[in-house]
Amino acid sequence: MYLASDLRKGLKFEIDGEPYIIVDFEFKKPGKGQSLYKCKLKNMITGSQFERTYRSGDKFEKADLEEQEMEYLYATKDSFCFMNTSNYEQIFLTRDQLEDVIDLLKENTVCTVLLHNQKPIGVTLPNFINLTITKTEPWAKGDTATGSTKPATLETGFEVQVPPFVDEGQMVKIDTRTKTYVERVNA
């Protein structure tokens, strides 16, 4: 059980049986009366956001959330199969549940799956992932302008900006949090 004084950005709790995360938080202490906690909340299942103000005496239920390491196996027409790496159970997630990570999701990648009451609600990729470039323009000799980049298509179909010296068939490290190029990887 959380108290209003426990509220802070990133805290996860339950309202009416659904998990919410605080995405923005503001504390106000008026001259008279109770402290006010103004929160911007995001539903972790639907993604909807709203603002709500709480008073210092309010209490909140802790969300029944669990993280498990799972390996992404394959995709069908409208679902994605993940396998629990400890007990080999398989679960399926929809395209909507993976909207943030689907661009960089590669088979056999070990991810962290967030479960609410034993039902999957989201996936977090590792911070960095190595992917192969399948299509990019060749490097033109003499094209050495500082800070120049060119588009490159990765094996997942996602397009990222890379330096001009990176060629097709090379493996690159991608930061999954920002979806940007980090460096070339020697295979």
LUMVO-967665 format. One record per residue (C-alpha): residue number from 1; residue in three letters; x, y, z. Coordinates in steps of 0.5 Angstrom, whole numbers, always signed. Layout:
! residues N
<rec><pos>NUM</pos><code>ALA</code><xx>X</xx><yy>Y</yy><zz>Z</zz></rec>
...
This chain:
! residues 187
<rec><pos>1</pos><code>MET</code><xx>+0</xx><yy>+0</yy><zz>+0</zz></rec>
<rec><pos>2</pos><code>TYR</code><xx>+3</xx><yy>+7</yy><zz>-2</zz></rec>
<rec><pos>3</pos><code>LEU</code><xx>+1</xx><yy>+13</yy><zz>+1</zz></rec>
<rec><pos>4</pos><code>ALA</code><xx>+1</xx><yy>+20</yy><zz>-2</zz></rec>
<rec><pos>5</pos><code>SER</code><xx>+7</xx><yy>+22</yy><zz>+0</zz></rec>
<rec><pos>6</pos><code>ASP</code><xx>+10</xx><yy>+16</yy><zz>-3</zz></rec>
<rec><pos>7</pos><code>LEU</code><xx>+8</xx><yy>+19</yy><zz>-10</zz></rec>
<rec><pos>8</pos><code>ARG</code><xx>+14</xx><yy>+21</yy><zz>-15</zz></rec>
<rec><pos>9</pos><code>LYS</code><xx>+15</xx><yy>+20</yy><zz>-22</zz></rec>
<rec><pos>10</pos><code>GLY</code><xx>+16</xx><yy>+13</yy><zz>-25</zz></rec>
<rec><pos>11</pos><code>LEU</code><xx>+12</xx><yy>+10</yy><zz>-19</zz></rec>
<rec><pos>12</pos><code>LYS</code><xx>+7</xx><yy>+4</yy><zz>-21</zz></rec>
<rec><pos>13</pos><code>PHE</code><xx>+0</xx><yy>+3</yy><zz>-18</zz></rec>
<rec><pos>14</pos><code>GLU</code><xx>-7</xx><yy>+1</yy><zz>-19</zz></rec>
<rec><pos>15</pos><code>ILE</code><xx>-13</xx><yy>+4</yy><zz>-20</zz></rec>
<rec><pos>16</pos><code>ASP</code><xx>-19</xx><yy>+0</yy><zz>-21</zz></rec>
<rec><pos>17</pos><code>GLY</code><xx>-15</xx><yy>-6</yy><zz>-22</zz></rec>
<rec><pos>18</pos><code>GLU</code><xx>-11</xx><yy>-3</yy><zz>-28</zz></rec>
<rec><pos>19</pos><code>PRO</code><xx>-4</xx><yy>-1</yy><zz>-27</zz></rec>
<rec><pos>20</pos><code>TYR</code><xx>-2</xx><yy>+6</yy><zz>-28</zz></rec>
<rec><pos>21</pos><code>ILE</code><xx>+5</xx><yy>+10</yy><zz>-28</zz></rec>
<rec><pos>22</pos><code>ILE</code><xx>+6</xx><yy>+17</yy><zz>-26</zz></rec>
<rec><pos>23</pos><code>VAL</code><xx>+9</xx><yy>+20</yy><zz>-32</zz></rec>
<rec><pos>24</pos><code>ASP</code><xx>+10</xx><yy>+27</yy><zz>-29</zz></rec>
<rec><pos>25</pos><code>PHE</code><xx>+9</xx><yy>+30</yy><zz>-22</zz></rec>
<rec><pos>26</pos><code>GLU</code><xx>+8</xx><yy>+36</yy><zz>-18</zz></rec>
<rec><pos>27</pos><code>PHE</code><xx>+8</xx><yy>+37</yy><zz>-11</zz></rec>
<rec><pos>28</pos><code>LYS</code><xx>+4</xx><yy>+44</yy><zz>-8</zz></rec>
<rec><pos>29</pos><code>LYS</code><xx>+4</xx><yy>+46</yy><zz>-1</zz></rec>
<rec><pos>30</pos><code>PRO</code><xx>-1</xx><yy>+51</yy><zz>+0</zz></rec>
<rec><pos>31</pos><code>GLY</code><xx>-1</xx><yy>+56</yy><zz>+6</zz></rec>
<rec><pos>32</pos><code>LYS</code><xx>-7</xx><yy>+53</yy><zz>+9</zz></rec>
<rec><pos>33</pos><code>GLY</code><xx>-10</xx><yy>+46</yy><zz>+9</zz></rec>
<rec><pos>34</pos><code>GLN</code><xx>-7</xx><yy>+39</yy><zz>+6</zz></rec>
<rec><pos>35</pos><code>SER</code><xx>-1</xx><yy>+38</yy><zz>+1</zz></rec>
<rec><pos>36</pos><code>LEU</code><xx>-3</xx><yy>+37</yy><zz>-6</zz></rec>
<rec><pos>37</pos><code>TYR</code><xx>+0</xx><yy>+32</yy><zz>-11</zz></rec>
<rec><pos>38</pos><code>LYS</code><xx>-1</xx><yy>+33</yy><zz>-18</zz></rec>
<rec><pos>39</pos><code>CYS</code><xx>+0</xx><yy>+27</yy><zz>-22</zz></rec>
<rec><pos>40</pos><code>LYS</code><xx>+0</xx><yy>+26</yy><zz>-30</zz></rec>
<rec><pos>41</pos><code>LEU</code><xx>-2</xx><yy>+18</yy><zz>-30</zz></rec>
<rec><pos>42</pos><code>LYS</code><xx>-1</xx><yy>+13</yy><zz>-36</zz></rec>
<rec><pos>43</pos><code>ASN</code><xx>-5</xx><yy>+7</yy><zz>-36</zz></rec>
<rec><pos>44</pos><code>MET</code><xx>+0</xx><yy>+1</yy><zz>-37</zz></rec>
<rec><pos>45</pos><code>ILE</code><xx>-5</xx><yy>-3</yy><zz>-41</zz></rec>
<rec><pos>46</pos><code>THR</code><xx>-9</xx><yy>+2</yy><zz>-46</zz></rec>
<rec><pos>47</pos><code>GLY</code><xx>-3</xx><yy>+8</yy><zz>-46</zz></rec>
<rec><pos>48</pos><code>SER</code><xx>-9</xx><yy>+13</yy><zz>-44</zz></rec>
<rec><pos>49</pos><code>GLN</code><xx>-6</xx><yy>+19</yy><zz>-40</zz></rec>
<rec><pos>50</pos><code>PHE</code><xx>-10</xx><yy>+24</yy><zz>-35</zz></rec>
<rec><pos>51</pos><code>GLU</code><xx>-8</xx><yy>+28</yy><zz>-30</zz></rec>
<rec><pos>52</pos><code>ARG</code><xx>-11</xx><yy>+27</yy><zz>-23</zz></rec>
<rec><pos>53</pos><code>THR</code><xx>-9</xx><yy>+31</yy><zz>-16</zz></rec>
<rec><pos>54</pos><code>TYR</code><xx>-9</xx><yy>+27</yy><zz>-9</zz></rec>
<rec><pos>55</pos><code>ARG</code><xx>-9</xx><yy>+30</yy><zz>-2</zz></rec>
<rec><pos>56</pos><code>SER</code><xx>-4</xx><yy>+28</yy><zz>+3</zz></rec>
<rec><pos>57</pos><code>GLY</code><xx>-8</xx><yy>+23</yy><zz>+6</zz></rec>
<rec><pos>58</pos><code>ASP</code><xx>-10</xx><yy>+19</yy><zz>+0</zz></rec>
<rec><pos>59</pos><code>LYS</code><xx>-8</xx><yy>+11</yy><zz>+0</zz></rec>
<rec><pos>60</pos><code>PHE</code><xx>-6</xx><yy>+7</yy><zz>-7</zz></rec>
<rec><pos>61</pos><code>GLU</code><xx>-6</xx><yy>+0</yy><zz>-8</zz></rec>
<rec><pos>62</pos><code>LYS</code><xx>+1</xx><yy>-3</yy><zz>-10</zz></rec>
<rec><pos>63</pos><code>ALA</code><xx>+0</xx><yy>-6</yy><zz>-18</zz></rec>
<rec><pos>64</pos><code>ASP</code><xx>+1</xx><yy>-13</yy><zz>-18</zz></rec>
<rec><pos>65</pos><code>LEU</code><xx>+7</xx><yy>-13</yy><zz>-23</zz></rec>
<rec><pos>66</pos><code>GLU</code><xx>+12</xx><yy>-18</yy><zz>-25</zz></rec>
<rec><pos>67</pos><code>GLU</code><xx>+18</xx><yy>-18</yy><zz>-30</zz></rec>
<rec><pos>68</pos><code>GLN</code><xx>+21</xx><yy>-24</yy><zz>-33</zz></rec>
<rec><pos>69</pos><code>GLU</code><xx>+26</xx><yy>-25</yy><zz>-38</zz></rec>
<rec><pos>70</pos><code>MET</code><xx>+23</xx><yy>-28</yy><zz>-45</zz></rec>
<rec><pos>71</pos><code>GLU</code><xx>+26</xx><yy>-30</yy><zz>-51</zz></rec>
<rec><pos>72</pos><code>TYR</code><xx>+23</xx><yy>-27</yy><zz>-58</zz></rec>
<rec><pos>73</pos><code>LEU</code><xx>+22</xx><yy>-33</yy><zz>-62</zz></rec>
<rec><pos>74</pos><code>TYR</code><xx>+17</xx><yy>-32</yy><zz>-68</zz></rec>
<rec><pos>75</pos><code>ALA</code><xx>+12</xx><yy>-28</yy><zz>-71</zz></rec>
<rec><pos>76</pos><code>THR</code><xx>+5</xx><yy>-30</yy><zz>-74</zz></rec>
<rec><pos>77</pos><code>LYS</code><xx>+0</xx><yy>-25</yy><zz>-78</zz></rec>
<rec><pos>78</pos><code>ASP</code><xx>-2</xx><yy>-22</yy><zz>-72</zz></rec>
<rec><pos>79</pos><code>SER</code><xx>+2</xx><yy>-24</yy><zz>-66</zz></rec>
<rec><pos>80</pos><code>PHE</code><xx>+9</xx><yy>-25</yy><zz>-63</zz></rec>
<rec><pos>81</pos><code>CYS</code><xx>+11</xx><yy>-31</yy><zz>-59</zz></rec>
<rec><pos>82</pos><code>PHE</code><xx>+16</xx><yy>-30</yy><zz>-53</zz></rec>
<rec><pos>83</pos><code>MET</code><xx>+19</xx><yy>-36</yy><zz>-49</zz></rec>
<rec><pos>84</pos><code>ASN</code><xx>+20</xx><yy>-36</yy><zz>-42</zz></rec>
<rec><pos>85</pos><code>THR</code><xx>+28</xx><yy>-38</yy><zz>-41</zz></rec>
<rec><pos>86</pos><code>SER</code><xx>+27</xx><yy>-41</yy><zz>-34</zz></rec>
<rec><pos>87</pos><code>ASN</code><xx>+21</xx><yy>-46</yy><zz>-35</zz></rec>
<rec><pos>88</pos><code>TYR</code><xx>+20</xx><yy>-46</yy><zz>-43</zz></rec>
<rec><pos>89</pos><code>GLU</code><xx>+13</xx><yy>-43</yy><zz>-43</zz></rec>
<rec><pos>90</pos><code>GLN</code><xx>+10</xx><yy>-39</yy><zz>-49</zz></rec>
<rec><pos>91</pos><code>ILE</code><xx>+6</xx><yy>-33</yy><zz>-49</zz></rec>
<rec><pos>92</pos><code>PHE</code><xx>+3</xx><yy>-29</yy><zz>-55</zz></rec>
<rec><pos>93</pos><code>LEU</code><xx>+3</xx><yy>-21</yy><zz>-55</zz></rec>
<rec><pos>94</pos><code>THR</code><xx>-1</xx><yy>-17</yy><zz>-60</zz></rec>
<rec><pos>95</pos><code>ARG</code><xx>+2</xx><yy>-12</yy><zz>-65</zz></rec>
<rec><pos>96</pos><code>ASP</code><xx>-1</xx><yy>-6</yy><zz>-60</zz></rec>
<rec><pos>97</pos><code>GLN</code><xx>+3</xx><yy>-9</yy><zz>-54</zz></rec>
<rec><pos>98</pos><code>LEU</code><xx>+9</xx><yy>-8</yy><zz>-58</zz></rec>
<rec><pos>99</pos><code>GLU</code><xx>+8</xx><yy>-2</yy><zz>-62</zz></rec>
<rec><pos>100</pos><code>ASP</code><xx>+15</xx><yy>+1</yy><zz>-58</zz></rec>
<rec><pos>101</pos><code>VAL</code><xx>+19</xx><yy>-4</yy><zz>-60</zz></rec>
<rec><pos>102</pos><code>ILE</code><xx>+17</xx><yy>-8</yy><zz>-66</zz></rec>
<rec><pos>103</pos><code>ASP</code><xx>+22</xx><yy>-4</yy><zz>-70</zz></rec>
<rec><pos>104</pos><code>LEU</code><xx>+28</xx><yy>-7</yy><zz>-67</zz></rec>
<rec><pos>105</pos><code>LEU</code><xx>+25</xx><yy>-14</yy><zz>-65</zz></rec>
<rec><pos>106</pos><code>LYS</code><xx>+30</xx><yy>-19</yy><zz>-68</zz></rec>
<rec><pos>107</pos><code>GLU</code><xx>+29</xx><yy>-27</yy><zz>-67</zz></rec>
<rec><pos>108</pos><code>ASN</code><xx>+32</xx><yy>-30</yy><zz>-61</zz></rec>
<rec><pos>109</pos><code>THR</code><xx>+33</xx><yy>-23</yy><zz>-57</zz></rec>
<rec><pos>110</pos><code>VAL</code><xx>+32</xx><yy>-24</yy><zz>-50</zz></rec>
<rec><pos>111</pos><code>CYS</code><xx>+27</xx><yy>-19</yy><zz>-47</zz></rec>
<rec><pos>112</pos><code>THR</code><xx>+24</xx><yy>-17</yy><zz>-41</zz></rec>
<rec><pos>113</pos><code>VAL</code><xx>+17</xx><yy>-18</yy><zz>-41</zz></rec>
<rec><pos>114</pos><code>LEU</code><xx>+12</xx><yy>-14</yy><zz>-36</zz></rec>
<rec><pos>115</pos><code>LEU</code><xx>+6</xx><yy>-18</yy><zz>-33</zz></rec>
<rec><pos>116</pos><code>HIS</code><xx>+0</xx><yy>-15</yy><zz>-30</zz></rec>
<rec><pos>117</pos><code>ASN</code><xx>-4</xx><yy>-21</yy><zz>-26</zz></rec>
<rec><pos>118</pos><code>GLN</code><xx>+0</xx><yy>-26</yy><zz>-30</zz></rec>
<rec><pos>119</pos><code>LYS</code><xx>-2</xx><yy>-23</yy><zz>-37</zz></rec>
<rec><pos>120</pos><code>PRO</code><xx>+3</xx><yy>-19</yy><zz>-41</zz></rec>
<rec><pos>121</pos><code>ILE</code><xx>+2</xx><yy>-12</yy><zz>-42</zz></rec>
<rec><pos>122</pos><code>GLY</code><xx>+9</xx><yy>-10</yy><zz>-45</zz></rec>
<rec><pos>123</pos><code>VAL</code><xx>+16</xx><yy>-11</yy><zz>-47</zz></rec>
<rec><pos>124</pos><code>THR</code><xx>+23</xx><yy>-8</yy><zz>-46</zz></rec>
<rec><pos>125</pos><code>LEU</code><xx>+29</xx><yy>-9</yy><zz>-51</zz></rec>
<rec><pos>126</pos><code>PRO</code><xx>+36</xx><yy>-10</yy><zz>-48</zz></rec>
<rec><pos>127</pos><code>ASN</code><xx>+39</xx><yy>-3</yy><zz>-48</zz></rec>
<rec><pos>128</pos><code>PHE</code><xx>+43</xx><yy>-4</yy><zz>-54</zz></rec>
<rec><pos>129</pos><code>ILE</code><xx>+42</xx><yy>-9</yy><zz>-60</zz></rec>
<rec><pos>130</pos><code>ASN</code><xx>+46</xx><yy>-11</yy><zz>-66</zz></rec>
<rec><pos>131</pos><code>LEU</code><xx>+43</xx><yy>-11</yy><zz>-73</zz></rec>
<rec><pos>132</pos><code>THR</code><xx>+45</xx><yy>-12</yy><zz>-80</zz></rec>
<rec><pos>133</pos><code>ILE</code><xx>+45</xx><yy>-7</yy><zz>-85</zz></rec>
<rec><pos>134</pos><code>THR</code><xx>+41</xx><yy>-10</yy><zz>-91</zz></rec>
<rec><pos>135</pos><code>LYS</code><xx>+40</xx><yy>-3</yy><zz>-95</zz></rec>
<rec><pos>136</pos><code>THR</code><xx>+44</xx><yy>+3</yy><zz>-96</zz></rec>
<rec><pos>137</pos><code>GLU</code><xx>+48</xx><yy>+8</yy><zz>-101</zz></rec>
<rec><pos>138</pos><code>PRO</code><xx>+55</xx><yy>+6</yy><zz>-102</zz></rec>
<rec><pos>139</pos><code>TRP</code><xx>+60</xx><yy>+11</yy><zz>-99</zz></rec>
<rec><pos>140</pos><code>ALA</code><xx>+62</xx><yy>+16</yy><zz>-104</zz></rec>
<rec><pos>141</pos><code>LYS</code><xx>+70</xx><yy>+18</yy><zz>-104</zz></rec>
<rec><pos>142</pos><code>GLY</code><xx>+71</xx><yy>+25</yy><zz>-102</zz></rec>
<rec><pos>143</pos><code>ASP</code><xx>+64</xx><yy>+25</yy><zz>-98</zz></rec>
<rec><pos>144</pos><code>THR</code><xx>+68</xx><yy>+27</yy><zz>-91</zz></rec>
<rec><pos>145</pos><code>ALA</code><xx>+63</xx><yy>+33</yy><zz>-89</zz></rec>
<rec><pos>146</pos><code>THR</code><xx>+63</xx><yy>+33</yy><zz>-81</zz></rec>
<rec><pos>147</pos><code>GLY</code><xx>+57</xx><yy>+30</yy><zz>-78</zz></rec>
<rec><pos>148</pos><code>SER</code><xx>+54</xx><yy>+28</yy><zz>-85</zz></rec>
<rec><pos>149</pos><code>THR</code><xx>+50</xx><yy>+21</yy><zz>-84</zz></rec>
<rec><pos>150</pos><code>LYS</code><xx>+46</xx><yy>+17</yy><zz>-89</zz></rec>
<rec><pos>151</pos><code>PRO</code><xx>+40</xx><yy>+13</yy><zz>-89</zz></rec>
<rec><pos>152</pos><code>ALA</code><xx>+40</xx><yy>+5</yy><zz>-88</zz></rec>
<rec><pos>153</pos><code>THR</code><xx>+35</xx><yy>+0</yy><zz>-87</zz></rec>
<rec><pos>154</pos><code>LEU</code><xx>+36</xx><yy>-5</yy><zz>-82</zz></rec>
<rec><pos>155</pos><code>GLU</code><xx>+35</xx><yy>-13</yy><zz>-82</zz></rec>
<rec><pos>156</pos><code>THR</code><xx>+28</xx><yy>-11</yy><zz>-78</zz></rec>
<rec><pos>157</pos><code>GLY</code><xx>+26</xx><yy>-6</yy><zz>-84</zz></rec>
<rec><pos>158</pos><code>PHE</code><xx>+27</xx><yy>+0</yy><zz>-79</zz></rec>
<rec><pos>159</pos><code>GLU</code><xx>+31</xx><yy>+6</yy><zz>-82</zz></rec>
<rec><pos>160</pos><code>VAL</code><xx>+36</xx><yy>+9</yy><zz>-78</zz></rec>
<rec><pos>161</pos><code>GLN</code><xx>+42</xx><yy>+15</yy><zz>-80</zz></rec>
<rec><pos>162</pos><code>VAL</code><xx>+49</xx><yy>+12</yy><zz>-80</zz></rec>
<rec><pos>163</pos><code>PRO</code><xx>+56</xx><yy>+15</yy><zz>-82</zz></rec>
<rec><pos>164</pos><code>PRO</code><xx>+57</xx><yy>+15</yy><zz>-89</zz></rec>
<rec><pos>165</pos><code>PHE</code><xx>+63</xx><yy>+10</yy><zz>-88</zz></rec>
<rec><pos>166</pos><code>VAL</code><xx>+58</xx><yy>+4</yy><zz>-86</zz></rec>
<rec><pos>167</pos><code>ASP</code><xx>+56</xx><yy>-1</yy><zz>-92</zz></rec>
<rec><pos>168</pos><code>GLU</code><xx>+51</xx><yy>-6</yy><zz>-93</zz></rec>
<rec><pos>169</pos><code>GLY</code><xx>+52</xx><yy>-13</yy><zz>-90</zz></rec>
<rec><pos>170</pos><code>GLN</code><xx>+56</xx><yy>-10</yy><zz>-84</zz></rec>
<rec><pos>171</pos><code>MET</code><xx>+53</xx><yy>-10</yy><zz>-77</zz></rec>
<rec><pos>172</pos><code>VAL</code><xx>+52</xx><yy>-4</yy><zz>-72</zz></rec>
<rec><pos>173</pos><code>LYS</code><xx>+50</xx><yy>-3</yy><zz>-65</zz></rec>
<rec><pos>174</pos><code>ILE</code><xx>+43</xx><yy>+1</yy><zz>-64</zz></rec>
<rec><pos>175</pos><code>ASP</code><xx>+41</xx><yy>+4</yy><zz>-58</zz></rec>
<rec><pos>176</pos><code>THR</code><xx>+34</xx><yy>+1</yy><zz>-57</zz></rec>
<rec><pos>177</pos><code>ARG</code><xx>+32</xx><yy>+7</yy><zz>-52</zz></rec>
<rec><pos>178</pos><code>THR</code><xx>+33</xx><yy>+13</yy><zz>-57</zz></rec>
<rec><pos>179</pos><code>LYS</code><xx>+33</xx><yy>+8</yy><zz>-64</zz></rec>
<rec><pos>180</pos><code>THR</code><xx>+40</xx><yy>+11</yy><zz>-66</zz></rec>
<rec><pos>181</pos><code>TYR</code><xx>+46</xx><yy>+8</yy><zz>-69</zz></rec>
<rec><pos>182</pos><code>VAL</code><xx>+52</xx><yy>+8</yy><zz>-64</zz></rec>
<rec><pos>183</pos><code>GLU</code><xx>+58</xx><yy>+4</yy><zz>-67</zz></rec>
<rec><pos>184</pos><code>ARG</code><xx>+60</xx><yy>-1</yy><zz>-72</zz></rec>
<rec><pos>185</pos><code>VAL</code><xx>+61</xx><yy>-8</yy><zz>-69</zz></rec>
<rec><pos>186</pos><code>ASN</code><xx>+66</xx><yy>-13</yy><zz>-72</zz></rec>
<rec><pos>187</pos><code>ALA</code><xx>+62</xx><yy>-20</yy><zz>-73</zz></rec>
